[in-house]
Amino acid sequence: MARVGRLEGKVCVITGTGGSMGRAAALMFAREGAKIVGCDISVDAAEETVAEVRNAGGEMVSLQPCDLTQREHCQSLVALALNTYGWIDVLFNNAAMAWFAPIDTISDEQWYKTIDQELHLVFEMVRAAWPELTKRSGSIINTASVSAWSTYRVLPALAHSAAKGAVVSLTRQLALEGRAHGLRANSISPGLIETNQTRPLLSNPEWSDPMLGKIMLGRMGRPEEVAATALFLASDESSFITGADIRVDGGTTAW
């Protein structure tokens, strides 16, 4: 694995490394010299990512199964980072799960599960890692969504929009509270990204036509394009950026 060194020596906790964007971030961060601490609720997917990173010459440990809505699991992930590498420089809150339904049919379970698995887990993970991040003037990167800023006619994203809008606001407040420690906090709002979950939906023109029609560049984004933005925010190249939200949406919100 060629080391360019943009993250050389940094210990980076990345959640949801079994998924498309989390795996892309783990591989990209490791290629730039980071030591990766990953996790996922899916054991097999998490272990596949560890194998890919190590086979490419990178350093990675991982905790699985890991349910980040549980405080003790977040604490265990932080402990894994400290016991393995000694410190934490970067927390990339990538993991999330949403349930989609409009206001007139959404169930209590769908609402609360989405808030729990898109917002609550960010809070719990930041709280667990905060003492270590403040020691290192670290970087927090939270994954929000273009749904925090815009809507799609065919996507009943009521709970998802609420949760991701809260992530943007939460991140801004974390930037304020972290300033005295030199800690930076930013969020990324991806648009429609081609993942294992979204790729099959492209075959349905009733869904894909209006969704793609909102994207200025006329295509879905790639997980690596989100990971590259996270890499920038994790690196010292973004040392004067905090409290910001970067929309990786192909121009969806620009027109």
TORTOR-901208 format. One record per residue: x, y, z of N, C-alpha, C, O, CB in turn; residue in one letter. Coordinates in steps of 0.1 Angstrom, whole numbers, plus 5000, padded with zeros to 4 digits. Atoms other than C-alpha are relative to their C-alpha. Glycine has a CB too. Example, Ala and Ser with C-alpha at 12.3 -4.5 7.8 and 13.67 -1.06 7.14 Angstrom:
BEGIN
500949885000512349555078500950125000501950125007499050005012A/499149895000513749895071499250115008499750225009500450054986S/
***
This chain:
BEGIN
500849885000500050005000500950125000501750145009499050005012M/499349885001501550334989499550105010498350125012500050064986A/500349914990501650585017500350144996501550184994500749975013R/499849865003501150945008500250085012500950185012498850064992V/499749944987500951045044499150115005499550185015501450045000G/500949894995498051285047499549985014499150075021498950024990R/500550034987496951105078501149925008500749855017498749925000L/498950084994500350955088500050025016500150135021501450044995E/499950004986500350865125498750035007498650025020501050105004G/501249974994496750955131499249875003499149784995499150104992K/500950114997494350705149498650054997498150155003500249965015V/501449965005490950725132499049895003499149784998500150034985C/501250084998487750575145499050024989498650144988499450025014V/501049995011485350505116498949905003499249785005500649974986I/501150094997481950365124499349954987499350024977499050075009T/500750055012479950145100501049954989500749984977499150104995G/499050035010483050005083499649884991500349844982501349985006T/500450115008481149705070499250054987499049974978499149915008G/500849955011479049925046500950064989502150074990499150115005G/499349955012479950085013500950125003502050124999499050034989S/499249884998481050425025501049985011502150045011499050125004M/499050034989482650305057501249924995502349955000499349935011G/498850085006484750045038500850094992502150084992499449884992R/499249915008485750305013500950105008502050125005499150094991A/499249914991486850545041501149925007502249985008499050065010A/499050074994488750275059501249974991502349994995499449865006A/498950025010490750185028500750124997501950124996499449934988L/499449875004491350545019500850065011501950115009498950104995M/499349954988492350655054501349925002502349985005499150005012F/498950084997494650365058501150024989502350024992499649855000A/499149975011496250435024500850125003501950144998499350004987R/499349884997497150775037500750005013501250105018498950115000E/499250024988498850635068499349995013500049985023501050115000G/500850014987496050625094500049865005500149764998498650054998A/500350124993495650355119498550005003497950095009500849985014K/501550005001491950245116499549925012499949815014499549954987I/500950074990489550145144498650004995498050114994500150065014V/501350015006486350025128499049925009499449875019500149934986G/501150084993483049865139498949994990498750064981499650075013C/501250025007479849735125499149915007499649825015500349954985D/501050094995476649565135500149864994499849764999498650054999I/499950125008477349305108501449955002502450014998499750034985S/498750064997480149075118500849964987501950004986499949875008V/499350055012480948925084500550124991501650124987499149924991D/499649885008480949265066501250085006502150124999498850094998A/499049934993483149425093501349924998502449994996499750015015A/498850085001485649135091500650014986501850004984499849865004E/499549985014485849165053500850134998501850134991498849994990E/499349875001486849525056501350005006502350045001499250125006T/498750024993489549445081501049934991502149964990499849935014V/499150085009490949185057500450084988501650074984499249874996A/499649925011490849425028501150105003502150124996498850074994E/499049904996492749695047501349935003502449984998499550075012V/498750064997495349455060500749944988501949954987499849895011R/499450055012495849285027500650104991501550074983498949924992N/499449885007496549625012501250065007501750165002498950104997A/498849954993499249685038499650105011500550165017500950064991G/500449904990497149905062499949945014500049825015498850064996G/500250044987496649885099498550025004498050135003500950085010E/501449994996493149815113499649905010500049785009499149994988M/500750094991491349665142498550045000498150154995500550015015V/501449985001487549635145499249935011499749835016499549964986S/500950064990484749565170498749974993498050054987499850105012L/501250055006481849355158499549885008500349795012500249974985Q/501049905004479049315164500050125010500350105022498649945000P/499949884992478849675177498750084997498550134986501250084997C/501249925001475549855184500250135006500250155019498849925007D/499649864995476350225187498950075007499150185013500650084989L/501149944993472950305201500249975015499550025024498649964995T/499850044986474250135233501350075005502450054999500149855001Q/498949934995476550345254501249925003502349955000499650075013R/498950094996478650055266500749954987501949934988499549885008E/499350045012479349955230500950114995502050094990499049964989H/499249885004480650305222501250015009502350045004499250135001C/498849994991482850295253500949884997502249904998499549985014Q/499150115004484149955242500850034988502049994987499249874998S/499349965012485050095208501150105003502250084998499150064990L/499049914996486950375224501149935007502349955005499450115009V/499150084993488650125247500949924991502149914993499349915010A/499250075010489749925217501050084994502250044992499049944989L/499049915006491350225201501150035010502350035006499350134996A/499049974990493150315233500949895003502249905005499450065013L/499150124997494349965241500949964989501949904991499049885004N/499250045012495549915206501050104996502250074993499149974988T/499149905006497050245196500450115010501350185008499350064988Y/499649914990497050465227499350135000499350215010501450024999G/500649875001495050765215499050004988498949904981501050114998W/500949985011492350895191500150144995500150245002498549975005I/499949875007492751175166498850044993498450164992501250004991D/501149975009489751145144498849905003499049785006500449984985V/501250084999486151025149499150034988498650144986499250035013L/500849995012484250965116498749925003498749805002500749964987F/501350064998480550895125499349974987498550064982499250095010N/500650045013479550715094498849915001497949924993501049934991N/501050104999477250445106498650065002498450175009500249915012A/501449954999473450505103499149894994499449814985499950144993A/501150085006470150325095498750085001498450135011499949865006M/501349925000466850485085498949924995499049824988500250124991A/501350065004463250375080499250114994499150224999499349935012W/500749895008461150565054498549985000498049874996500650004986F/501550005001457450645056499650155002500250225009499449915011A/500549864998455350965053499350025013499049925020499050034988P/500649974987453651135082498749935003498449905014499750155000I/501350064997450250965077500149855002499149795005499150034989D/499950144998451650615078501249955009501349845013500149934987T/498850044992454950625098499649955014498750015020500950125001I/500350064987454850405129500950065011501950125007500149855000S/499149964989456250495163501349934999502449995001499349975014D/498850085001458750215158500950064989502150074992499749864998E/499249955010459950355125500650145003501850165001499250024987Q/499549874996460250705139501249995010502350045008498950095006W/499050014989462150615171501249924996502349955000499449945012Y/498850085005464450355154500850094991502150084992499549884992K/499249915009465450615128500850115008502050135006499250074990T/499449904992466150885154501149935008502249995010499050065010I/499050074992468050625175501249964992502349984997499349875006D/498950055008470150495147500650104990501550064983499649884992Q/499449895008470850825129500550125008501450195004499150044989E/499749894992471051075157500649965014501750005018498850095002L/499650044987471350905191501449945000502249965009499049915006H/498750075000474350695181501150104997502250075002500049894989L/498949905001476251005170500350065013501550085017499550114989V/499849944986475651165204500849905009501749955016498650035006F/499450094991476650845222501549984997502449975005499349875000E/498650025005479850795201500950125003502050115008500049974986M/499249884997480951155205500250015015501350055019499250134994V/499849994986480351155242501149905005501949945014498749975007R/499050104995482450835246501450044996502350025004499649874994A/498649975005485350965225500550145004501650175002500049994985A/499749864997485251335236501250025009502150105005498850075006W/498949974991487751315265501449974992502350044995500049915012P/498850035008490351155241500250104989501450144986500049864995E/499949905011489651385212500550135004501250204997498750014992L/499649874995490051695233501550005003502250115003499250045012T/498550014996493551575244500850024988502050074989500349875006K/499250005012494651555208499650124990500150124979499949874993R/500549905009492851865193499549934987499949964976501150114996S/500450095011491051605172499050064991498650184991499549885006G/501049965010488551615144498849905000499049785000500750004985S/501250085000484951495145499450034986499250144982499050045011I/500749995013483251425112498749925001498749805003500949954988I/501350074999479551345113499349994986499350094979499150085010N/500750025012477551205084498650055001497849995009500149864995T/501449965000474351405078499549954987499649844983500050165001A/500650045012472451405045499550124993499250224999498949895002S/500649905007471251615017498550025004497950125002500049974984V/501449994995467851535032499850105012498750145015499549865004S/500049894990468751785059499750134994499350235001501350005008A/500149875007468552055033499050004989498550114985501350034994W/500950005012466251935005499149885002499149805011500849994987S/501050115000463451684997500049934986500349994976498650055004T/500250085012462751414971498549964999498049915009501049884999Y/501450035001459251364958499749865003498649825009499550044986R/500350154999459550984958500749945013500749825014500549934988V/499350064988461450954991499350065013499550175016501550045000L/500749954988459250975023500950005012500949915021498849905003P/498950004990462151075045499750085012500650165017501250064993A/500349914989460351235074500949985012501550085016498549965004L/499150024989462351075102501450024996502250075004499749855006A/498649985005465551065082500350154999501450195003500149934986H/499849865001465251435074500250075014501050155016498950074992S/499949954986464651515111501349975006501950055013498849955008A/498850054993467551305123501250074994502150115001500149854999A/498849945007470051435097500050155002501150215003500049964986K/500049864997468951795102500550035014501350125016498650064999G/499549994986469651745139501549985000502250045008499349915009A/498650025000473051605131500850124995501950155001500349884990V/499449875005473951925112500150105012501150165014499350064988V/500049914989472952135142500849965012501550045018498550025005S/499250064989474551905167501550034997502350065006499749855002L/498649995004477851925148500450155002501550175007500249964985T/499749864999477752305148500250035015501250115019498950094995R/499849984986477352305186501249935005501949995014498849955008Q/498850064996480152055190501250084996502250095004500149864994L/498949925004482352285171500250125010501450155013499850064986A/499949894989481552565196500649955012501550015018498650065002L/499550054987482152345226501449954999502149945009499149895005E/498750065002485352195211501150114998502350084998500049914989G/499149895005486952535202501250025010502350045006499350134998R/499049974990488752575235501149895001502249915006499450015014A/499050115000490552245230500749984986501549894984499349875003H/499550015013491452305194499349894992499949854982501549985000G/500750115007488952035184499150064990498450164992499249925010L/500949965011487152075151498949904998499149785000500850024987R/501150095003483751935142499350054988498950174987499050005012A/500649975013482251925107499149894996499249775001501050034989N/500950105005479551735089500149994985500550094978498550025005S/500150035014479151585055498649974996498049885003501049894995I/501450035004475751585037500149934986500150004976499150135000S/500050075013475951315010498650014993497650025000500449865001P/501250025008473351314982499749864997500049775006500050084987G/500350145004472251004964501349934996502049964986499049994988L/498750075001475250764967499749864996498849795001500850015013I/500250135004475550434949500649905010501849895011500649984986E/499650094990475650174976499349864998498549854988499850055014T/500750135001474549814981498550015002497849934996500649905010N/501449984998471249944992499350084989498250054986499850085013Q/500749925010470550204965500249954986499349984978500650145001T/499750055013472050024935498849934994498549954982501249915000R/501150075006469049784930498850094996498050054988499649895009P/501249915003466550074930500150074987499150124982499950115011L/499849935013468050214898499249934989498949994979501550004996L/500750085011466149944878498550055000497850014991500149855003S/501449954999462850114889500050154995500350235003499449995014N/500049865005462350424866499150105008499450225008499650004986P/500949914992459550554888500750065012500450175017498849925005E/499249954989462150594916501250074994501550184999500449885009W/498749955004465350654897499950134992500850214993500749894992S/500149885008464150914872499950135008500650225006498849994990D/500049884992463051174897501150025010501550135012498750005008P/498849994991465951094921501250064992501850154996500349875006M/498949955008468551134894499850134993500750214991500349894989L/500349875006466751424879500350125008500450235003498550004996G/499749894990467451634910501650025001502050125007499549975013K/498549994999471251574906500650084988500450034977500649865001I/499549925010472951844886501049934991501049954979500750125006M/499050085008475751604875499449884993500149824985501149965009L/500750105008473151354863500449865004500149774996500250024986G/499650134996474551054882500049995015500150095022501449964994R/499850024986474750894916501450025004502350014996499649865004M/498749994996477750964937500649865004499949765005500150095013G/499350124996480350704947500450015014500850115019501249974990R/499650004986481250594982501450075002501650145012500149865005P/498749944999484850704975500050155000500950215005500949944988E/500149865001483751054968499650065014500050175017499050054989E/500349964986482251085003501249985009501550065017498849925005V/498950034992485250915018501150104998501850145007500649864996A/499049905003487551165001499850135007500750205011500150034985A/500449884992485651455017500349985015500950075021498650034998T/499750034986485951285051501550005002502050055013499449865004A/498650004999489651235045500650145001501450175009500749934988L/499649865000490151605038499750065014500550135020499250084990F/500449944987488251695071500849935011501049995022498549985002L/499250074990490351435090501450065000502150055010500049854998A/498649965002493651585077500250145005499350225007500449994985S/499749864996495451895087499850104989499950224992501550005004D/500349915011494652045053498750085003498550194997499849924987E/501249934997491252145068500150075014499150085021498849905000S/499849964986492752295100499350135003499150165015501550035002S/500849884997490752625096498549984997497850084994500650124992F/501450035003487452455089499349935012499849825016499849914987I/500750064989485052385118498650065000498350174996500750025013T/501449965000481252405122499450014987498350064985499950145007G/500549995014480752355085499349874996499649765002501250024990A/500650125006478552115065500450014985500150104978498550005002D/499650015014479952005031499049914993498949794997501549954999I/501050085007477351885007500649934988501149994978498850094995R/499450085011478651604985498849944993498449824994500949885006V/501450035005475451594964499950024985498850014980499050085007D/500049985014476451644928499250124995498750134983499449884994G/500749885004474751984928498549995003497750084999500250034986G/501550024997471351854941499450135006498350165003499849885009T/500649894993470852154964500450134994500150245000500550005015T/499549885006472452404940499050064990499350174985501349984994A/501049945009469352454918498649965004497750004997500349944986W/
***
